[in-house]
Amino acid sequence: MLADLGALAIAIDPETDRKAWSDILALADRFRLSVYDAAYLELAESHRLPLATLDQALRAAGATLNVALLGL
């Protein structure tokens, strides 16, 4: 499993630190999400990536922001 994980093209988003106390907290408050889920939502929205989650609250927030959704 660790070899598979190491093969992924994982990158750190340089904007996340800057947005943590503004945009991400605002999303968490607006949609009643954890900061972790709000960070995931903000990342998907800002990079125009689909959101892969089965969490209903996170899916609803993504749909409201017109983020593409993967999963059921």
C-alpha positions as CSV (number, residue, x, y, z in Angstrom):
1,M,0.0,0.0,0.0
2,L,2.8,2.4,0.8
3,A,4.4,1.8,-2.6
4,D,1.1,2.6,-4.3
5,L,0.8,5.8,-2.2
6,G,4.3,6.8,-3.1
7,A,3.6,6.4,-6.8
8,L,0.8,9.0,-6.6
9,A,1.5,12.5,-7.9
10,I,0.7,14.2,-4.6
11,A,1.2,18.0,-4.4
12,I,0.8,20.5,-1.6
13,D,-1.5,23.4,-2.4
14,P,0.5,26.6,-1.6
15,E,-2.6,28.6,-1.2
16,T,-4.2,26.5,1.6
17,D,-2.2,28.2,4.4
18,R,-3.3,31.6,3.2
19,K,-6.9,30.6,2.9
20,A,-7.2,28.6,6.2
21,W,-8.3,31.5,8.4
22,S,-10.5,33.2,5.8
23,D,-12.1,31.3,2.9
24,I,-12.0,27.8,4.6
25,L,-13.4,29.0,7.9
26,A,-16.2,30.9,6.0
27,L,-17.1,27.7,4.1
28,A,-17.1,25.7,7.3
29,D,-19.4,28.2,9.0
30,R,-21.7,28.6,5.9
31,F,-22.2,24.9,5.4
32,R,-21.7,23.7,9.0
33,L,-18.8,21.5,7.9
34,S,-15.6,20.6,9.8
35,V,-12.6,22.7,8.8
36,Y,-11.1,19.5,7.3
37,D,-14.2,19.0,5.0
38,A,-14.3,22.8,4.2
39,A,-10.6,22.6,3.2
40,Y,-11.4,19.7,0.9
41,L,-14.4,21.6,-0.6
42,E,-12.3,24.8,-1.1
43,L,-9.6,22.8,-2.8
44,A,-12.0,21.2,-5.2
45,E,-13.7,24.5,-5.9
46,S,-10.6,26.6,-6.5
47,H,-8.9,24.0,-8.7
48,R,-12.1,23.0,-10.5
49,L,-11.7,19.4,-9.5
50,P,-14.5,17.0,-8.7
51,L,-15.3,16.2,-5.1
52,A,-15.1,12.5,-4.2
53,T,-17.2,12.0,-1.1
54,L,-20.2,10.1,0.1
55,D,-20.8,12.6,3.0
56,Q,-24.2,14.1,2.4
57,A,-23.4,17.5,3.9
58,L,-20.2,17.9,1.9
59,R,-22.0,16.8,-1.3
60,A,-24.8,19.3,-0.7
61,A,-22.2,22.1,-0.1
62,G,-20.4,21.1,-3.3
63,A,-23.6,21.1,-5.3
64,T,-24.5,24.5,-4.0
65,L,-21.1,25.8,-5.2
66,N,-21.4,23.9,-8.6
67,V,-18.5,21.6,-7.8
68,A,-18.7,18.4,-9.8
69,L,-19.4,15.4,-7.5
70,L,-18.1,11.8,-7.8
71,G,-19.7,8.9,-6.0
72,L,-23.3,7.8,-5.6
